[in-house]
Amino acid sequence: MIARNPLQELKMHGQKVWLDLLSQELISSGRLQRLITEAGVSGVTSNPAIFKEAITSGTSYDSAIQRLVEQGSEVAGIYQAIVIKDIQQAADLLRPIFDQSGGRDGFVSLEVSPLLAHDTKGTVQEARELWSLVQRPNLLIKVPGTEAGIPAIRELIAAGLNINVTLLFSLERYQTVAQAYLSGLHERRETGLMIDHVRSVASFFLSRIDALVDEQLDQLIEAGGPKAEQARQIRGQTAIAYAKQAYQMYKQIFSGDEFNKLLCYGAHPQSLLWASTSTKDPTYSDVKYVEALIGPETINTMPLATLEAYQDHGQPAARLETDLGESYRTLSRLSDLGIDLDDIAVQLETEGVQKFSDPHAETLQALDRYRQRFGVSVSVLP
């Protein structure tokens, strides 16, 4: 009897499974290939925190770092070289999926420096550089959906790059991001260039939303009074409510007149991607942000622990469009309780940029210490 694989079953509901993890050890051990072949993983996402853990743990990168140091590479160059190698190798492992799917799947994501999150020009410049260095058609360049990121997204889409818009925490910002994607496609098309190869995803960071909203709900619960029971009833429901509403917006945007004008030229919708899907609150199910958000033309990128948990005890079913009325009511109740979701989004974006900036700086510092072992040291400041 063939063992059931819930991860593979997600494909039957139109959802792609990506892995939110990358390291040289994962690649060289053959584990990534096994996850692709056996577990149904069809994409990989990375970020500065993931690379910090990979580079500063174990010895997988020692020989590469030593060789680059001996060649006289500076810290930023060392970091870029080892990261690009990992991305290229992952892209090559995923290339068969990319080819077989006609470019609809099989991507690996690489993020621009988080230090550029509020620098439009710098983001565009680095995104173009990374695209040129990696030289893989199944690369997605990750650009944060900050105010400075929006015009960068439009410009990069117009230039024909594949973009993963990251750090999304609000419906309003998602709508702006989707419009930037459409505008970039229009701009590219108006210059006579092809748009049928351009791909993009918009990444909502889910568990971080609940973590911050739940903190405020817990204060209301502890205070007691008439608001306590309302707060208790909607605890842990904000992120899923947001995601369900985002999906309705996605369907409306990519079935509307503006997109339909591009469709005849081969344009593709900007897929929704569920990120930050590990459960932060131990009282919640470890597959909470997978089970509730299964639906067509979506992507769930999971940390390894979440992926393994879902493979073990996931129960796939199409739930993304169930209880839509309740999702509306949840967001409305938050407002009634005095929780400002716009303020939440601003705080989460600020914290999100910092959560990537800090590990990025720590990785460069660790690489600088490695250089010092060889009697060479350079500043790691931006």
N, C-alpha and C positions, 0 to 999 in steps of 0.2 A: 504493500500500500504506500503510495506517495504521500509524504508528509505535507500538510497544508502550510502554505507560506502567505501570511497576511500581507506582507509587503508586495508580493507579486499580484495579489488580488486588488490592490489599490489601482493598478493599471486598468483593470476592467471598469473602474469608475472614472477613468480619464485623468487620474492624478499621477504625476511623476514623483518618484522618490529620489531625492538628492542627499548626499552626505555632507554634513557641515563639519568637515575635518579634512586636513591634508598634512602629510609629513613625508619625509624621505623614507622613514621606516615603514610607513603604511604602503608605500609604493614598492620598495625594494624587497620587502618580505613576501610580496604577492598577495597581500591581504586585500588591497584595493581591487585588484583584478577579480578575486573571489567574490567580493561584495557585488561587483558588477555582474558577474556570471551567475552567482547563486542566489543573491539576495534581491536582485532587481534594481540595484542602484544605477541610475542613469545620468547622474550629474554630480558635481562637487562644488561646494562653496568654501571660500577661505576668507580670513580676515587677519588683521595684525595680531590679535590675541591668539589665534590658532597658530600663527607662525612663531610667535614668542615661545609658546609651549613646545613646539616642535624643535626649534633651534637651541633652546636653553636646557632641554632635557635629553639625557642620553648622549651618545657619541656618533650618531648617524651623520652629522655634518662636519665632524672634526677634520677629516682628510681634505674635504673641499675648502673649508675655511683656511686651513694651513696652506694649501696650494695658492689660494688667492692672496693671502698675506705675503707669501714669499714672492709673489708677482708684483707686489707693491700696491695692491688695491686698497682704496680707502674704505672706511666703514660702510658708507652708503652703497658703494659699489659691491662690497661683499654681500650685503643683505640682498641687494637686487639680483645678483648673479645666482644665489642659491634658491631664492624664491622663484625666479623665472624658470630655473631648471625643473623644480617641482611642478610648476604649472604646466610646462611643456610636456612632461612625462605623463601627468594626469590627463591632459588633453589628448595625447596619443592613445592612451588606454580607452578613452571614451569616444575616439574618432569613429569606430565602427557603428556605434549607436547614432552618432551625428549623421553619418552617411546614410544608414538604413532608414532613418526617420525623415530624410529630406531636409535636415537642418532644423528640425523641430525639438530635438533633445540632444543630450550628450555634451553638455557644456561644462566648463570649469570657470570659476569666477576669481578674479584678482582685483584687489582694491587699490585705488590711488592712496597716497599717503593721507592719513587722517589729519595731518597738519595743514592740509589744503582744503579742509571742509568749508571754510568761509572765503575761499580764494577761487573765483571763477576762472580767471586766466591761468592760474597755476594748475588747476584741475584739468583743464583742457590740454595743456602742454604735457603734463605727466601721463594722462590717459593715452594720448597719441604716441608718446614714447614707449609705453608699456605694450601697446598694440603692435608697434613696429618690432619690438624686441622679441615678443612671444611668437609672433607669426603663425598663429593657429586660427582657422576660421571658427572653431568652436570655443573661442574665448569670449567671456563676458567681462567687461571692465566695470568694477563696482564704483559708483559715484553716489555720495550721500545726497538724500533729497532735501538738503538745506536750501535756504533762499539763494545762496550763491551757487548751489548745485543745479538749480533749475535751468538757468541759461546755459550752463555747461552741458547739461543733458541734451538740450535742443541742438546745440552746435555739434556735439559728438555724433548724435544720430544723423544729422545732416551730412556729416563727414563719412558716414557709412560704418561706424563702429557699433558693435553689440554692447548694450549697456544694461547692467543690473543696478537699478536704483535702490539704494539701501537706506536703512534707518528711517522708515516711515512709521509714524505713530498717530496719524489723524486722517480722517476722510477728506478734509479740505485739502491737505497737502497731497494726498493721493490723486485727487482730481487735477491739481496743478501739474503733477508729474505726468499723468496721462496726456494732458494737453501739450506739454513740452515734447513728448514723444511724437504725437501727431503733427505738431508744428515742424519738428525736425524732418519728418518724412515728407511733408509738403514742400519744405524748402529744398530738400534733395531732389525731389521729383521735378520741381520747377526749373532746376538747373540741367535737367535732361539725364540725370543719373538714375541707375536702377535702384529699387528699394526692396526687391523681393528676397534679398539675402539678409536684411537688417533685422536683428532680433533684440528684444528687450524684455526684462521682467521687473516688476515692482514688488519690493520685499517689505512686508509688514512684520514688525518685531512684536510678537504676541505676549509672551510671558512677562516681559518687562512692563507692559501696560498693566496687567493684573497686579503685579507686585506693588506698583506705586498706588494704584487706585485702591487696592485692598488695604493698604496702610491707612488711607484716609477713612475707609469704611470701618475699619477696626476701631478707630478713635470714636466714631459715632456710636458703635456698638457698646464700647466701654463706658461711654457717657450716659447710656440709657436714654429713657424718654421716648417720645413717639417716633423718632427717626431710627432708633436702634433696630427695630424689627425689619423695617424696609431695607436698611443697610445689610442686615444679615441675609435677607432673601436674594440679594443680587451680588453678594460677594463671589468673586472668581468668575464673573460672567462678562466682564467688560470687553476683554480682548476678543472673545468669540463673537460677541455682538458686533463689534467693530468689523471683524473679518467678514461676517455674513453680509453686512451692509456694503462693504467694499466690493464684494462679489456682485451684488446687484448693480452697483455703479459701473463695474467692469462690463457687465452684460449690456447696459444701456449705452455706454460710451462706444463700445466696439460693435454695436449694431446700428449706430446712428449714421446720419447723412455724411458727416465729416469723414468718418473712417471708410464708409462705403465708396467715397470718391477715390480713395487710395487702394481699395481692395482690387479693383480691376487691373492695377499695376503690380499686383502680387504682394501687397502689404500684409503683415501679420499682426494680430493683436498683441498687446503688451501683457504677457501672462502675469497673474498674481502668484506670488511666492510667499508661503508662510515660513517665517524665520523665527528665531528665538523660541523654539518649540520644546525645549527641555522644561520640565515643570519645576518652578522655584519653590512652591509651597508643598511640603511633604504630605499635607492632608489631601492634596489633589491626586488624581490618577496620574501615573507616569506617562500615559499616552493621551492625556487630556487634549493637547493641541494638535493631535492627529485625528482622533476619532470624530471630533465634532465638525471638522472642516474638510471632509472628503467630497470632492466635486470635480466636474469636467474642466479641463484646460487650466488646472492649478498645479502648483508644485509645493511639496513639503520638503524642506531641507532640515534634516535631523542630525543632532549630535549622535555619536556612535551608541551611547547608552540608551537613548530614546529609540533609535533604530532597532537595537537588539530587543528592547522591551516590546516594541510593536510586533516584531517578528515572532516573539514568544507568545503574546496573548492579545494581539490586536483583533478587533471584530469589525472588519470593513463593511461599511454601508454608506449610501449616499445621504449625507446629513447636512451638507452645506446650505441647502435651501429649505430645511425644516425649521419650524418655530420662528419664522421671520418676524411675525408680530411681536413675539417676546423679545427679540433682539432690539426692536424699536423701543419697546417699553423700558428695557434695561437702560438704554442710553438716556431716555427721558427722565427716568427715576434718578439717575445720577445728578442731572441738572437740578431736579427738585430738592435733592439732598445738599445742594450747595457745592458740588464737586465740579469744578470748571475743567472740562476736557481739553480746552485750548491751552490752559496753563499746564495741564498734565503733559500734553504733547511737546510744549516748549521745553519743559524740564527734562523729559526723556530724550529729546534730541540733543540737548546740551550734555547730559550724562553719557549718551551713546557715543558722541564724538570723543569725550574724555576717556571712555572705556576702551577705545581703540588707540587714542593718542598715547596713553600711559604705557601699554605694553609695547607699542612701537618704539618709544624712547628707551624702554628697558632692554629691548632686544639690541638696539644700537650700542647701548652701554656695555652689554655683555660681549658683543663683538669687539668693542674697543679694548676690553680687558684681555680678550684673546690675543689681540695684536700686541699688547704690551708684553706678553710672554716672549714675544720674538723681538722685543726691544723697539717696537714701533708703536706710536700712539698719535692719534689725531682727534680733533674735536668732533663730538657727535651732535653738537647743537645745530639746529636747522639754520 
